[in-house]
Amino acid sequence: MATPLILLVLSFALFSPPSSSSSDGLQAGSSLSVETAADVLTSPDGSFSAGFHPVGQNAYSFAIWFNKPSCGANNCTIVWMANRDQPVNGRRSMLCLLKSGNLVLKDAGHIPVWETKTVSLSPAYLKLEDGGNLVLRDLKGRILWQSYDSPTDTLLPLQTLNENSKLISSRSQGNYSSGYFQLYFDTDNVISLLYKGPEFSSVYWPSPWLLRWEAGRSTFNNSKIAVLGSLGNFSSTDNFTFLSADYGSKISRMLKMDFDGNIRMYSLKEDGETWVVSWQAFPQPCMVHGCCGPNSICIYIPKFGRKCSCIPGYKMKYHTDWSLGCEPEFHLSCNQTKVGFLKLRHVDFYGYDYSLFTNITLECCKKICSQLCDCKDFLFRFSKESDGTYCYPKTQLMNGHRPPGLEFLTICLVWCFLVRTQDNSSPKAGYLLATTGFRKFTYAELKKATNSFSEENGRGGGGIVYKVILSDGRVAAIKRLIDANQGEAEFLAEVNTIGKLNHMNLIDMWGYCAEGKRRFWSSSTWNMDP
């Protein structure tokens, strides 16, 4: 009577579905399910895992991540994604290794959203290896496909970057879809950083104003290969190399194309719980093109990061996304004769020069720009080295920033009526363009509130501070600027820029006063240093 029982058990074993996976691999004819938490591949040394990772509400991508630092459902250090731009449903989605040798990611309706398009006559096997490489091999061990050949935004040690691959940043913090910044080999065989936005694109590293050899790069190579060493050394066939700050340590590392446009190397501290930056391409992040979008200015505040602000006369295009920049609050036509110029000190908008005019006056530069239909602004610069002037009329306001140590003026073309109003009796009269959201106090109001500036409460930062009680009952600090030589438009442009930052280490500004040569700040704090 025992024989039928044995045959029954054998028959069930032959016709039952194969197990989904082993701990580090997936066999032909089996699959991983988004609904099964245990369907995760783990590298033999335990450093990496691969499985379905949530990227939104009921949205998942098949990904590879570091197991350290310890991560939950939404805070893992992702190094690769199969379907970053087309997440699958949180129910009935599967990663299937077909018997034909094709690895397919299917959505809930069994619709393929990603595949390797591989074919194997012998049974294939998918394995997550120690270096974080997900490899598909045939029965003889030949590689059919590997994740190292199609990186997303991260390069791992001993993984190569070549002419057929690139690193593409994520869209933003927490949004893993493809962003606007790329690390790639250009047609000159040079590894470069590119901003490729919805409206324009530009290479910003190596420095675009330098020739290749001036940037230390070589175009005389055809291999186009870059690799990150396990000890923290990076080398490329265009002669670009660097060492991490902790070079020589045998720790976990990664080179990441960050969503802010900077390329950084990260090293895992010995406690295994913290990533630290051990190298970055841009100590000054405002030099990254496109970071604040068109018609805006990028300002970098050490220890607090990068902030964006619209130039006067423009408003943020989309309130949660600075990459789209700012749009004008006015309409400028070619046949408009009443146009004015607003001066912005120490601001540069890189690129989109109509032409270059040398050794001309500021007035001539103004005239050239005003007569060009496509001129949005112009940069006027005096060079001490050549003892000459340079005029750059510009067709677009892109890549606005404040370069350190440069002496030049950028003049922006705007409507006159946006610069000055006609109602001088209004308490907010004046340059409404540059002061939207702030109270404009009259000199008489401040004189009354400070009792004719009779009680001084401190000095510093180029001014005298007084404590006042405003007409609305708020206690404020009023700072009277001593050396206020700048014009009113220039002063209000600075008010506009600082006020829009809303940054924790800057003043909480309530208003200002600009009458004649008198300049005042009104703030809720005492330490005012414009």
C-alpha positions in Angstrom: 0.0 0.0 0.0 3.0 2.3 0.3 3.7 2.4 -3.4 0.7 4.5 -4.5 1.5 7.1 -1.8 5.1 7.4 -3.1 3.9 7.8 -6.6 1.4 10.5 -5.6 4.1 12.5 -3.8 6.4 12.3 -6.8 3.7 13.3 -9.2 2.9 16.4 -7.1 6.5 17.4 -7.0 6.8 17.1 -10.8 3.8 19.3 -11.6 3.9 21.9 -8.8 5.3 25.4 -9.7 9.0 25.9 -9.0 9.9 28.0 -5.9 10.1 31.7 -6.5 13.8 32.1 -5.6 16.7 31.3 -3.5 18.2 34.0 -1.2 20.5 35.4 -3.9 19.1 34.2 -7.2 16.1 33.4 -9.4 15.8 30.3 -11.6 14.3 30.1 -15.1 10.5 29.7 -15.0 10.2 31.4 -11.6 9.3 34.9 -10.4 9.3 37.5 -7.6 6.0 39.0 -6.5 5.4 42.6 -5.3 2.9 41.2 -2.8 5.4 38.8 -1.1 7.7 40.6 1.3 10.1 37.7 1.4 10.6 37.8 -2.4 14.0 39.7 -2.1 17.4 38.7 -3.4 20.3 39.2 -1.1 24.0 39.2 -2.2 26.1 36.5 -0.6 28.0 38.9 1.7 24.7 40.6 2.7 25.7 44.1 1.5 22.9 44.4 -1.1 19.3 43.4 -1.7 17.1 43.5 -4.8 13.3 43.5 -4.8 10.3 45.7 -5.2 10.7 49.1 -3.6 7.9 51.6 -3.0 8.3 54.9 -5.0 4.8 56.3 -4.4 1.3 55.4 -3.4 0.7 51.9 -4.6 3.6 52.4 -7.0 6.7 50.1 -7.0 10.0 49.8 -8.9 12.3 46.8 -9.0 15.5 48.1 -7.4 18.8 47.3 -5.8 19.8 48.9 -2.5 22.4 48.9 0.2 21.4 47.0 3.3 23.4 49.5 5.4 22.5 52.0 6.7 19.5 50.0 8.0 16.5 51.0 5.9 12.8 50.7 6.1 10.2 50.8 3.3 11.0 54.3 2.1 14.5 55.3 3.1 16.8 52.7 1.5 20.0 53.8 -0.3 18.9 52.9 -3.9 21.7 52.2 -6.4 19.7 50.9 -9.4 16.2 50.7 -10.7 14.7 48.8 -13.6 11.6 50.9 -14.2 12.2 54.2 -12.6 10.0 56.1 -15.1 7.2 53.5 -15.2 6.3 52.1 -11.7 4.1 49.1 -11.4 1.0 48.4 -9.3 1.3 47.1 -5.7 -0.8 44.1 -6.5 -0.2 41.2 -8.9 3.0 42.8 -10.4 5.9 40.3 -10.9 9.5 40.0 -12.1 9.6 36.8 -14.2 12.5 34.9 -15.5 11.1 33.1 -18.5 12.3 29.8 -19.7 13.3 31.5 -23.0 16.0 33.5 -21.0 14.1 36.8 -21.0 13.8 38.7 -17.7 10.5 40.6 -17.7 8.8 42.9 -15.2 5.1 42.7 -15.6 2.4 45.1 -14.2 -0.9 44.0 -12.6 -2.4 43.3 -16.0 0.5 41.2 -17.1 1.7 44.0 -19.3 5.5 44.1 -19.7 6.9 47.5 -18.6 10.6 46.5 -18.7 12.6 43.5 -20.0 16.2 42.5 -20.8 15.3 41.1 -24.3 17.7 38.2 -23.8 17.4 34.7 -25.2 19.1 31.5 -24.0 18.9 28.0 -25.3 20.0 26.7 -21.9 18.3 27.5 -18.6 19.2 31.0 -17.4 19.8 32.1 -13.8 19.6 35.5 -12.2 21.9 36.3 -9.3 22.7 39.4 -7.1 26.4 39.4 -6.6 28.5 40.9 -3.8 29.3 44.2 -5.6 25.7 45.0 -6.2 25.6 43.7 -9.7 22.5 41.8 -10.8 23.7 39.3 -13.4 21.7 37.0 -15.7 23.8 34.0 -16.9 23.2 31.0 -19.0 24.1 27.4 -17.9 27.7 27.9 -19.0 28.1 31.0 -17.0 28.1 33.4 -19.9 26.7 36.8 -19.1 23.4 37.5 -20.9 22.7 40.8 -19.1 23.9 42.7 -16.1 22.7 45.8 -14.2 26.2 47.3 -14.3 25.7 47.9 -18.0 22.6 50.1 -17.5 23.1 52.3 -14.5 20.6 54.8 -13.3 22.1 57.5 -11.1 24.8 55.6 -9.2 28.2 54.0 -10.1 29.5 51.3 -7.7 33.2 50.3 -7.2 34.6 48.4 -10.2 31.6 49.3 -12.3 32.6 51.0 -15.5 31.0 53.9 -17.3 31.4 53.9 -21.1 30.1 55.5 -24.2 26.9 53.3 -24.1 26.0 54.2 -20.5 25.3 57.4 -18.5 24.3 58.4 -15.0 21.0 60.3 -14.9 19.9 62.1 -11.8 16.6 61.5 -10.1 13.9 64.2 -10.4 14.1 65.4 -6.8 14.5 64.2 -3.3 12.1 61.2 -3.0 11.1 61.3 -6.7 13.2 58.5 -8.4 12.1 59.2 -11.9 14.6 60.5 -14.4 15.8 64.1 -13.8 17.6 66.7 -15.8 21.3 66.1 -15.0 23.6 63.6 -16.8 27.1 62.3 -16.4 28.2 60.9 -19.8 31.0 60.8 -22.4 30.5 63.5 -25.1 31.5 63.3 -28.8 35.0 64.6 -27.9 35.6 61.6 -25.7 35.4 63.7 -22.6 33.4 62.8 -19.5 31.0 65.7 -18.9 28.0 66.9 -16.9 25.0 68.0 -18.9 21.8 69.8 -17.9 19.0 68.6 -20.2 15.9 70.4 -19.2 12.4 70.8 -20.7 13.3 74.1 -22.5 17.1 74.2 -22.9 20.3 72.2 -22.3 23.9 73.0 -21.7 27.2 71.3 -20.6 28.5 72.8 -17.4 31.4 70.5 -16.5 34.3 70.7 -17.5 34.0 74.5 -17.3 32.4 75.4 -20.7 34.6 78.6 -21.0 37.8 76.5 -21.0 39.3 74.5 -23.8 39.6 70.8 -23.2 43.3 70.9 -22.6 42.9 73.9 -20.3 40.6 71.8 -18.2 43.2 69.0 -18.0 41.3 66.7 -20.4 42.4 64.8 -23.4 40.3 64.1 -26.5 42.8 61.7 -28.0 41.2 58.5 -26.9 38.6 56.3 -28.3 37.8 53.9 -25.4 35.6 56.2 -23.4 35.9 54.3 -20.1 35.7 55.6 -16.5 35.8 53.4 -13.4 35.5 53.9 -9.7 38.1 52.0 -7.7 37.3 50.1 -4.5 39.8 52.3 -2.5 38.2 55.6 -3.5 40.1 56.4 -6.7 38.3 57.4 -9.9 39.9 57.5 -13.3 38.8 58.2 -16.9 40.4 57.8 -20.2 40.2 61.5 -20.9 42.9 62.0 -18.1 40.4 63.1 -15.4 41.2 61.5 -12.1 40.5 62.2 -8.4 40.9 60.5 -5.0 38.3 60.6 -2.2 39.1 62.3 1.0 39.3 58.9 2.7 41.3 57.1 -0.1 42.7 53.8 0.9 40.0 52.7 3.3 38.2 49.5 2.4 34.6 50.7 3.0 31.4 50.9 1.0 31.4 53.7 -1.6 29.3 55.0 -4.5 29.5 57.8 -7.1 26.1 59.5 -7.4 24.6 61.9 -9.9 22.6 63.9 -7.4 19.3 65.5 -8.2 20.8 68.9 -7.6 23.2 68.5 -10.5 26.3 67.8 -8.5 28.3 64.6 -8.9 29.5 63.3 -5.5 31.3 60.3 -4.0 29.8 59.0 -0.8 31.6 56.8 1.7 29.9 54.8 4.4 31.3 55.6 7.9 32.6 52.7 10.0 29.5 52.6 12.1 27.6 51.6 8.9 24.8 54.1 9.6 25.9 57.3 7.9 27.0 58.3 4.3 29.4 61.2 4.1 30.6 63.1 1.0 34.2 62.3 0.3 34.4 64.2 -3.0 32.3 66.5 -5.1 32.7 68.2 -8.4 31.2 71.6 -7.3 32.0 73.2 -3.9 29.9 76.1 -5.2 26.6 74.4 -6.2 25.2 77.5 -8.0 27.7 76.9 -10.8 25.4 74.0 -11.8 23.4 75.0 -14.9 19.7 74.9 -14.7 19.5 74.5 -11.0 17.1 77.4 -10.5 15.5 77.5 -13.9 15.1 80.5 -16.3 14.8 84.1 -15.1 16.1 83.3 -11.6 19.2 83.8 -9.4 20.9 81.1 -7.4 22.5 82.1 -4.1 24.7 79.8 -2.1 24.7 80.2 1.7 27.5 78.1 3.3 26.3 75.5 5.8 22.7 76.1 4.7 22.8 75.3 1.0 21.5 76.7 -2.2 18.5 79.0 -2.6 16.7 80.3 -5.6 15.0 83.7 -6.2 13.1 85.2 -9.1 14.6 88.4 -10.6 12.4 91.5 -10.1 9.4 91.5 -12.3 9.2 87.7 -12.5 7.3 85.1 -10.5 7.9 81.5 -9.8 6.4 79.4 -12.6 5.5 76.4 -10.5 5.5 76.8 -6.7 7.0 73.4 -5.9 9.6 73.1 -8.7 12.4 75.6 -9.1 13.8 73.8 -12.2 11.0 75.4 -14.2 12.2 78.8 -13.1 10.2 82.1 -13.2 7.9 83.7 -15.7 7.5 87.4 -16.4 4.7 89.4 -14.8 4.7 91.7 -17.8 4.5 91.5 -21.6 7.5 92.9 -23.6 6.9 93.5 -27.3 9.3 94.6 -30.0 7.5 97.8 -30.8 7.4 99.0 -27.2 9.3 102.2 -26.9 9.0 102.9 -23.1 11.4 100.4 -21.6 13.7 100.9 -18.6 16.7 99.1 -17.1 17.0 97.6 -13.7 20.5 97.2 -12.4 21.5 93.9 -10.6 25.0 94.0 -9.1 27.3 91.0 -9.1 24.9 88.8 -11.0 25.8 86.7 -14.1 23.5 84.8 -16.5 25.8 82.4 -18.2 25.3 81.7 -21.9 22.8 82.8 -24.6 24.9 85.8 -25.6 23.6 87.6 -28.8 27.1 88.9 -29.4 30.1 90.6 -27.8 30.8 94.3 -28.1 34.1 95.6 -26.7 35.3 99.0 -25.6 31.9 100.7 -25.7 30.1 102.8 -23.0 27.3 101.6 -20.8 24.9 103.9 -22.7 25.9 102.3 -26.0 25.3 98.9 -24.5 21.9 99.9 -23.3 21.0 101.2 -26.8 22.2 98.0 -28.5 20.0 95.9 -26.2 17.0 98.1 -26.5 17.1 98.0 -30.3 17.3 94.2 -30.4 13.9 92.5 -30.3 15.2 89.3 -28.6 17.4 91.1 -26.0 16.2 90.3 -22.5 19.1 91.8 -20.6 22.8 92.6 -21.0 25.9 92.1 -19.0 28.4 95.0 -18.8 31.8 94.2 -17.5 35.0 96.2 -17.0 38.3 94.2 -17.1 41.2 95.5 -15.1 43.6 93.3 -17.0 42.7 94.7 -20.5 41.5 98.1 -19.2 38.5 97.7 -21.4 34.7 97.1 -21.3 32.7 94.2 -22.5 29.0 94.3 -23.5 27.0 91.0 -23.7 23.4 91.4 -24.9 21.5 88.2 -24.0 18.5 86.5 -25.5 17.7 84.4 -22.5 18.1 84.8 -18.7 19.6 81.4 -17.9 21.9 80.1 -15.2 21.7 83.2 -13.0 24.2 83.2 -10.1 26.5 85.5 -8.1 30.1 84.5 -9.0 32.6 85.2 -6.2 35.2 87.8 -6.8 33.9 89.2 -10.2 33.3 92.9 -10.9 30.5 93.5 -13.4 27.0 94.7 -13.8 24.0 92.8 -15.3 21.3 95.1 -16.6 17.8 93.6 -17.0 15.3 95.0 -19.5 11.9 95.6 -17.9 8.8 97.8 -18.4 8.9 101.2 -16.9 5.5 101.0 -15.3 6.6 97.8 -13.4 9.6 99.8 -12.0 7.8 102.8 -10.7 4.2 103.6 -9.9 2.4 106.9 -10.2 0.6 106.9 -6.8 3.2 108.5 -4.5 0.7 109.0 -1.7 0.3 105.3 -1.1 2.2 103.8 1.9 3.4 101.1 -0.6 4.2 103.5 -3.4 7.6 103.2 -5.2 9.1 100.2 -6.7 6.3 97.7 -6.2 8.1 95.3 -8.5 10.9 94.8 -6.1 9.0 94.9 -2.8 5.9 92.7 -3.3 5.1 91.3 0.1 6.9 93.9 2.2 5.7 97.1 3.8 7.3 100.3 2.6 7.6 102.7 5.6 8.0 106.4 5.1 10.8 108.3 6.8 8.3 110.2 8.9 6.9 106.9 10.2 10.3 105.6 11.3 11.3 109.0 12.7 8.2 109.0 14.9 8.5 105.4 16.0 12.2 105.9 17.1 11.5 109.2 18.7 13.6 111.0 16.2 16.2 108.2 16.3 17.1 109.3 19.9 17.8 105.9 21.4 20.6 103.9 19.7 20.7 100.2 20.6 23.8 99.0 18.7 26.0 99.4 15.7 27.5 97.0 13.2 27.3 95.7 9.6 27.4 99.2 8.2 24.5 100.7 10.2 22.9 101.8 13.4 20.1 99.7 15.1 17.1 101.2 16.9 14.3 99.4 18.7 10.9 100.6 17.8 7.2 99.8 18.3 5.4 99.9 15.0 1.9 101.4 14.4 0.5 97.8 14.4 2.0 97.1 17.8 4.9 94.8 16.7 8.3 95.3 18.3 10.9 95.6 15.6 14.5 96.4 14.9 15.2 99.3 12.5 18.6 99.5 11.0 19.8 102.8 9.4 22.4 102.2 6.7 25.3 104.6 7.1 27.0 104.2 3.7 24.0 103.7 1.4 25.5 104.8 -1.9 23.5 102.5 -4.1 20.6 103.7 -6.1 17.0 103.0 -5.1 16.4 100.4 -7.8 19.6 98.6 -6.9 18.7 98.7 -3.2 15.2 97.4 -3.8 16.5 94.6 -6.0 18.6 93.5 -3.0 15.6 93.7 -0.8 13.7 91.6 -3.2 16.4 88.9 -3.4 17.0 88.7 0.4 13.3 88.8 1.2 12.4 85.9 -1.1 15.0 83.6 0.4 13.1 83.0 3.7 16.1 81.2 5.0 16.7 80.4 8.7 20.0 82.2 8.9 18.8 85.4 7.2 16.7 88.2 8.7 13.0 87.9 9.0 12.4 91.2 7.1 9.1 93.1 7.4 9.8 96.2 5.4 12.1 99.0 4.3 12.4 102.7 3.7 14.0 104.3 0.7 13.6 108.1 0.5 16.2 110.2 -1.2 19.6 108.9 0.1 18.0 107.4 3.3 18.0 103.6 3.5 16.4 101.5 6.3 15.7 97.8 7.0 12.8 96.7 9.2 13.2 93.3 10.9 11.8 91.2 13.7 15.4 90.4 14.9 18.2 92.5 16.3 21.2 91.0 14.4 20.6 92.7 11.1 23.4 92.5 8.6 22.2 93.0 5.0 
